[in-house]
Amino acid sequence: MQLLSGAGALAPDVRWRWTTFDLAIESRVHEFVPNRRLGWFGGAPGETPAFYHSWLLAPEGDGCRVTMDEAGVGSGAAAFRRADAARMHRGHALWLATLKWMSEGR
């Protein structure tokens, strides 16, 4: 992950580049409520965003519960789903497992 335009941390309108599902992505933070919510638009660098992704963080015990949601639009998103309808769900399960692992200091 690489923050763009000299940004030092995520905040509203911060852009970053990253790779997920073997795809190069450029994203821009849309919603940012520290310790509560993060939402961003993303898509291929230089193209109109093709998806919106959000994380809702809810305090729970000594930690928090993370709920993810994603919506995709356009022919690229449709082709991704046609190629393997469950790929996104498997990828998000991996994201959540990795987030849990990292947040627990492993």
N, C-alpha and C positions, 0 to 999 in steps of 0.2 A: 504494500500500500504506500502511495506517495501523495502527501498533501501538496496542493498546487498553490501558486501565487504567494508563497512565503508563509502560509498559515502554519501556526504552531500546534493547533488542536482543532477538533471539530467544533463548529459553531454555525449559526445560521448562514447560509449561502457559501460556506466553504466547499471547495471542489477537491476531489481526489481521484487518482487513477489506481486501479487494482485489477487483479485477475481472479476470476471465479468461474467454475464450470468450464475451464479451459478457454474462457472468453476475456478479452481485454475490455475493461469497463471504465467509463468516466462518470462520476456521480457528483451530485450537488445536494448538500443538506438543505432540506425544506423545513422540517420541524425539529426543534432542539429544545427540550426541557430537561435540564440536568437531572439525572437519577430517575427520570420518569418516561421520557419518550424521545425516540430518534427516528426521523423519516427522511428518505432521500429519493430523488429521481436518478435514473441511470440509464446508460445505453452505450453503444459503441462510440469511442472518441470521435468528436466532430459531427455526430449525428443527433437528430432529435431524440430525447430520452424515450426508451421503449418500455420502461417499467417504473413502478413506484414500490418501495419497500419500507416497512416500518417495524420498529421494535417498541413494544410497550413494556415498561419495567414496573413491576408491582412489588412493594416490600412484602416479604414472607419470612417469618421467623428471623433468623440471623442473616438472611440473604435476600434474594428477590426472585420472582418468577419472570421469565422473559417470554413474551408472546410475539410471534412474528406473523406478518402478513405481507403478501406481495401480489401485485396485479401487473400484468404485461399486456401491451397492445401492439398491433401491427403484424406484418408478415413474418418478421424475424422471431417474435415471441410465439406465433402460431407454429412455425416450422420447428422450433425448439421442442414444443409440446408434442407435435406429431412424431418426432424422432424417438422420443422416449417419455411418455406421459408421467412416469414416476421419478424421472431424473431430478426435477426441482425439489420434490419432497425428500428424496435421499440426501441431496445437497444441503437442504435446510436442517435436516436431522444431524448431519455432520457439523454444520455451523454451531448448532445448539450444544452438541456434545463437547466440541472444542472450547466454546465459551465457558461452559461449566468447568471443564478441566482447568483452563487457564485461571478462572476466577477463584478456584479453590487452591491455587498456588502450587500446582503440580508441575 
